[in-house]
């Protein structure tokens, strides 16, 4: 029985690796709700994800969605926006939580859920792989990351 479970785990991990590598190199898009009229630069996005800017120009709090640290899309986002690895950026946020200096902690969700949540919340921002954009009609792209 133990050999069966081990073999099953190996097969599952091989399947997961294949699925993850299929998304490798895919473009990432930063999205907001379609009703959000803000224009955002790459620096604005860095300030939002860096916990410097926590409110939109209208004074409403920004709901910030991040992907899991092991996501290839998060790695691409972190490298492009911060010039650092996703793990390093996550460690910085974790340190701000520990030292009680964080103003607006991000919410960690999977890409599909990020698209759905941003589509429902005019004050949300997130990023997803470009291929998921077709399933998110109520969002707009504010930045494309190559």
C-alpha positions in Angstrom: 0.0 0.0 0.0 2.8 2.4 0.9 4.5 1.8 -2.5 1.1 2.6 -4.2 0.8 5.9 -2.4 4.4 6.8 -3.2 3.9 6.0 -6.8 0.7 8.0 -6.9 2.5 11.0 -5.3 5.2 10.8 -7.9 2.7 10.6 -10.7 0.8 13.6 -9.3 3.9 15.7 -8.9 4.9 14.9 -12.5 1.5 16.0 -13.7 1.7 19.2 -11.6 5.2 19.9 -13.0 3.9 19.5 -16.6 1.0 21.9 -15.8 3.2 24.5 -14.3 5.8 24.4 -17.1 3.0 24.9 -19.6 2.4 28.3 -18.1 6.1 29.1 -18.0 7.0 32.3 -19.8 3.3 33.4 -20.1 2.7 37.1 -19.8 1.2 38.5 -16.7 -1.4 41.3 -16.6 -2.2 43.6 -13.7 -5.9 44.0 -13.5 -8.5 46.3 -11.8 -12.3 46.2 -11.9 -13.7 47.6 -15.2 -15.4 50.5 -13.2 -12.1 51.7 -11.8 -11.2 54.8 -13.7 -7.7 55.1 -12.3 -4.7 55.2 -14.6 -1.8 53.4 -13.1 1.9 53.4 -13.9 4.4 50.7 -13.0 5.6 52.9 -10.2 2.0 53.3 -8.9 1.6 49.5 -8.9 4.9 49.1 -7.1 3.7 51.6 -4.4 0.5 49.8 -4.0 2.1 46.3 -3.7 4.9 47.8 -1.6 2.4 49.1 1.0 3.2 52.7 0.4 -0.1 53.6 -1.3 -3.2 52.1 0.4 -6.1 54.2 -0.9 -7.3 55.1 -4.4 -7.6 58.8 -5.3 -11.2 58.7 -4.2 -10.2 57.8 -0.6 -11.4 54.2 -0.7 -9.0 51.5 0.6 -7.4 49.3 -2.0 -7.9 45.6 -1.8 -4.7 44.0 -2.9 -4.5 40.5 -4.2 -1.3 38.5 -4.6 -0.7 35.1 -6.0 1.0 32.3 -3.9 4.7 32.7 -3.6 5.4 29.5 -5.6 3.4 30.8 -8.6 5.4 31.5 -11.7 3.2 34.5 -12.4 4.1 36.0 -9.0 7.7 35.4 -9.7 7.4 37.3 -13.0 5.4 40.1 -11.3 7.9 40.4 -8.4 10.9 40.5 -10.8 9.4 43.1 -13.1 7.8 45.4 -10.4 10.4 45.1 -7.6 13.5 43.6 -9.3 13.5 40.9 -6.6 12.3 37.3 -6.2 8.8 36.6 -5.1 10.2 35.0 -1.9 12.2 38.1 -1.1 9.2 40.4 -1.6 7.0 38.0 0.5 9.7 38.1 3.2 9.6 41.9 3.2 5.8 41.9 3.7 6.1 39.2 6.4 8.6 41.4 8.2 6.3 44.3 8.1 3.5 42.1 9.6 5.8 40.9 12.4 7.0 44.4 13.2 3.4 45.7 13.0 4.3 48.3 10.4 2.2 46.9 7.6 -0.7 49.2 6.5 -2.5 47.1 3.9 -1.6 43.4 3.9 -2.2 41.6 0.6 -4.6 38.8 0.3 -3.2 35.6 -1.2 -5.5 33.8 -3.7 -5.1 31.6 -6.7 -5.2 33.3 -10.1 -8.8 32.2 -11.0 -10.1 33.6 -7.7 -8.1 36.8 -8.1 -9.8 37.4 -11.5 -13.3 36.7 -10.0 -12.7 38.9 -6.9 -11.3 41.9 -8.8 -14.3 41.6 -11.2 -16.6 42.0 -8.3 -14.8 44.7 -6.3 -14.2 48.2 -7.8 -11.5 48.9 -5.2 -9.4 45.7 -5.9 -6.2 45.2 -7.8 -4.5 41.9 -8.7 -2.5 40.2 -11.4 -3.1 37.0 -13.4 -1.6 35.1 -16.3 -2.8 36.6 -19.6 -4.6 33.4 -20.6 -7.0 33.9 -17.8 -8.1 37.3 -19.0 -10.7 35.7 -21.4 -12.5 34.4 -18.3 -12.6 37.8 -16.6 -14.9 40.1 -18.6 -15.4 42.6 -15.8 -11.8 43.6 -15.4 -9.4 45.8 -17.3 -5.7 45.5 -17.8 -3.6 48.4 -16.4 -0.2 46.9 -17.1 1.1 44.0 -19.1 4.3 42.3 -17.8 6.4 40.5 -20.4 
